[in-house]
Amino acid sequence: MTAHELRRSYRVGFILFIFLGIAIFYFMGCSTTKPPSQPQATAPQKTEAVNKRLAKASVSQSSSLEQMQQGSRVGTPASSPLKDIYFDFDRYDLREDTRATLKANADWLKKNPAASVQIEGHCDERGTAEYNLALGAKRAQVARDYLKNLGIADQRLSTISYGQELPVCTDHNENCWQKNRHDRFVAKSAPTN
């Protein structure tokens, strides 16, 4: 294991420790009752089922961190109703294609008022961990601001930056880096009163 890989391993471990602490604190008051298991569905049925469940605010998608903790590949599931947006290198401004995707995401959120969304800011591996955490935060915030301007209530939107720590792709080339420079939108159930 190289020194770079070792440092990265320590950083990921530290971040996981912090997020685990936050998750434990957050879920301390939540019920431990699990919903009954559902039979496996085919891909089109899964997409419809996910959309129906999210519309009723009965389930939530897994965040990138939760996917990594479960040993799943990090990234947006094909069944997600909300699509990722991508950024140019070292930028956080919205391109025309990202604005169109954000409008589609806002339309889905308007049709599903019980859902909220966590916007995850991600970066490629170039730059320091601290710089990329700040850049990821700016990327998430600019998407949040745009969704608010499209009429999505502020309390339905939250942001988090993972910087370079949870890559979708681990190759060291521009094609891979482009996949890692994104905002991911994770639909969550709205809290019940």
C-alpha positions in Angstrom: 0.0 0.0 0.0 1.5 3.3 -1.0 1.6 6.4 1.3 -1.1 8.1 -0.8 -3.4 5.1 -0.5 -2.7 4.9 3.2 -3.5 8.6 3.7 -6.7 8.2 1.7 -7.6 5.1 3.7 -7.2 7.1 6.9 -9.2 10.0 5.6 -12.1 7.8 4.4 -12.0 6.0 7.8 -12.1 9.3 9.7 -15.0 10.6 7.5 -16.9 7.3 8.0 -16.3 7.6 11.8 -17.8 11.2 11.8 -20.8 10.3 9.6 -21.4 7.1 11.7 -21.5 9.3 14.8 -23.9 11.7 13.1 -26.1 8.8 11.9 -26.3 7.3 15.4 -27.2 10.6 16.9 -29.9 11.2 14.2 -31.4 7.8 14.4 -31.4 7.5 18.2 -35.1 8.6 18.3 -36.2 6.6 15.3 -38.2 3.4 15.5 -36.4 0.1 15.1 -39.4 -1.7 13.5 -38.5 -2.9 10.0 -41.1 -3.0 7.3 -42.0 -6.5 6.0 -39.7 -7.7 3.2 -41.0 -7.5 -0.3 -40.5 -10.0 -3.1 -37.9 -9.2 -5.7 -39.2 -7.3 -8.7 -38.0 -6.9 -12.2 -36.2 -3.6 -13.2 -39.2 -1.7 -14.7 -41.3 -2.9 -11.7 -38.6 -1.7 -9.3 -38.6 1.8 -10.9 -42.4 2.1 -10.6 -42.3 0.7 -7.0 -39.5 3.2 -6.0 -41.5 6.1 -7.4 -44.7 5.0 -5.7 -43.1 4.5 -2.4 -41.2 7.8 -2.5 -44.4 9.5 -3.6 -46.1 8.2 -0.4 -43.0 9.1 1.6 -42.7 5.7 3.1 -39.1 4.9 2.2 -35.8 6.7 1.3 -32.9 6.1 -1.1 -29.5 5.3 0.2 -26.9 8.1 0.3 -23.5 7.5 -1.3 -22.0 7.0 2.2 -24.7 4.4 3.1 -24.1 2.6 -0.2 -20.3 2.4 0.6 -21.0 1.2 4.1 -23.3 -1.5 2.7 -20.5 -2.6 0.3 -22.5 -1.4 -2.7 -21.0 0.5 -5.6 -21.4 4.2 -5.0 -23.6 6.0 -7.5 -27.1 6.9 -8.5 -29.3 3.8 -8.8 -30.9 3.4 -12.2 -34.3 3.5 -10.6 -33.8 6.9 -9.0 -36.3 9.5 -10.0 -33.8 12.3 -9.5 -30.8 12.5 -11.9 -27.3 13.7 -11.2 -25.8 16.8 -12.6 -22.1 17.2 -13.7 -19.6 19.9 -13.6 -16.5 21.0 -15.5 -13.1 20.7 -13.9 -12.6 23.0 -10.9 -16.0 24.7 -11.5 -19.3 24.9 -9.7 -21.3 27.0 -12.2 -24.4 25.4 -13.8 -24.2 24.5 -17.5 -27.3 24.4 -19.7 -27.6 20.6 -19.5 -27.4 20.8 -15.7 -30.1 23.4 -15.6 -32.4 21.2 -17.7 -31.8 18.2 -15.3 -32.4 20.4 -12.3 -35.8 21.6 -13.8 -36.8 17.9 -14.3 -35.7 17.1 -10.7 -37.8 20.1 -9.5 -40.8 18.9 -11.5 -40.6 15.5 -9.8 -40.3 17.2 -6.4 -43.3 19.3 -7.1 -45.3 16.2 -8.0 -44.1 14.5 -4.8 -44.5 17.1 -2.0 -43.9 14.5 0.8 -40.3 13.9 -0.4 -37.3 15.9 0.5 -33.8 15.7 -1.1 -30.3 15.7 0.1 -27.9 17.1 -2.5 -24.4 15.5 -2.3 -21.5 17.5 -3.8 -18.7 15.3 -5.2 -15.3 16.1 -6.8 -12.6 14.2 -8.7 -9.4 13.2 -7.0 -7.3 16.2 -8.1 -6.6 18.8 -5.4 -6.4 18.5 -1.7 -9.1 16.8 0.4 -9.9 20.2 2.1 -10.2 22.0 -1.3 -12.4 19.3 -2.7 -14.7 19.3 0.3 -15.2 23.1 -0.1 -15.7 22.7 -3.9 -18.3 19.9 -3.3 -20.1 22.1 -0.8 -20.3 25.0 -3.4 -21.6 22.5 -6.1 -24.3 21.3 -3.7 -25.2 24.8 -2.7 -25.6 26.1 -6.2 -27.9 23.2 -7.1 -29.9 23.9 -3.9 -30.2 27.6 -4.7 -31.4 26.8 -8.3 -34.1 24.4 -7.0 -35.3 27.0 -4.5 -35.6 29.5 -7.4 -37.7 26.9 -9.2 -40.1 26.8 -6.3 -38.9 24.0 -4.1 -39.3 24.9 -0.4 -36.0 25.4 1.5 -36.9 22.9 4.3 -37.1 20.1 1.7 -33.5 20.7 0.6 -30.3 19.8 2.4 -26.7 19.6 1.3 -23.6 17.7 2.1 -20.1 17.6 0.6 -18.1 14.3 0.2 -15.4 16.0 -1.8 -13.2 13.4 -3.4 -13.8 10.7 -0.8 -16.6 8.7 -2.4 -15.7 8.3 -6.1 -18.1 6.7 -8.6 -15.0 5.7 -10.7 -11.5 5.1 -9.5 -9.5 5.2 -12.8 -7.0 8.0 -13.2 -8.2 9.6 -16.5 -10.5 12.4 -17.7 -13.4 10.1 -18.5 -13.4 8.8 -14.9 -12.8 12.2 -13.3 -15.8 13.7 -15.2 -18.1 11.0 -13.6 -16.8 12.0 -10.2 -17.5 15.8 -10.6 -21.2 15.7 -9.9 -24.1 16.4 -7.5 -26.2 13.4 -6.5 -29.8 13.9 -5.4 -31.0 11.5 -2.8 -34.7 11.4 -2.3 -35.7 11.1 1.4 -39.1 10.7 3.1 -40.4 13.9 4.7 -40.5 13.7 8.5 -43.9 13.0 9.9 -45.4 15.3 12.5 
